[in-house]
Amino acid sequence: MLKRALLGATALVLLAGTASAADLATRYPVKAAPIPVQVFSWTGFYIGGNVGWGWADNTYDYTPFASPTYSYSPGTSNGFTGGLQMGYNYQFANNVVLGVETDFNWADINTSGVLLGGPLGGGVIDQKVDYFGTIRARLGYAMDRFLPYITGGVAYANTKYTDPYGLSDSNLKWGWTAGAGVEYALTNNWTIKAEYLYLGFDNSKTNYINGDQLSVGSNIQTARLGVNYKF
């Protein structure tokens, strides 16, 4: 009898404890720990491609020996561009993003022809940009997946010209570039961007044995859209 009484009392205590715990849980519910939201980081290597439109401001200055300079403006040439880029970004704790990027672009930027006149007579001059590229630093401020930035560095371009007097040239020029852009991360790996660049070059100068001088140049602007894959 005593044993049964002890077992019954123990069962009653356990039931009472269970009921009290359930009552406390009902009165004072415990909140689940919040799941941390993953913040996007721009740090990492990336590769991608771009397409766009380019403009070239062309100059053609011919100086006959012992005569004033005769300047002819071939005007602005334009055409499609497309190429590849690769680079690396590092995002600091204050959301500043510092990076470096290099790109190579094929171009079809050329004049359709300009009629010359004056003491040199008449004819057509053609100027063309075959390809260009840049090596640039990028500085931006990350607003989560949105990254506005400025950029600048060195540039190169292969330019050609022909004129009606038998003069022609094709050479690789080095210069400088500056621009700005915005980039947005669609996923943790894929980003899209819009970018503007200005590429400035010194004129190519040629001195001929008869004393004549020729100065030819092209400065390039480009607006383009691109996509990158971030590793």
Salt bridges, closest charged atoms under 4 A:
ASP23 OD2 - ARG27 NE 3.18
GLU101 OE2 - ARG136 NH2 2.52
GLU101 OE1 - ARG138 NH1 3.91
GLU101 OE2 - LYS193 NZ 3.12
ASP103 OD2 - ARG136 NH2 3.03
ASP103 OD2 - ARG224 NH2 3.21
ASP130 OD1 - LYS128 NZ 3.77
ASP130 OD2 - LYS160 NZ 3.21
GLU183 OE1 - ARG138 NH2 3.14
GLU195 OE2 - ARG136 NH1 3.49
GLU195 OE1 - LYS193 NZ 3.78
GLU195 OE1 - ARG224 NH2 2.89
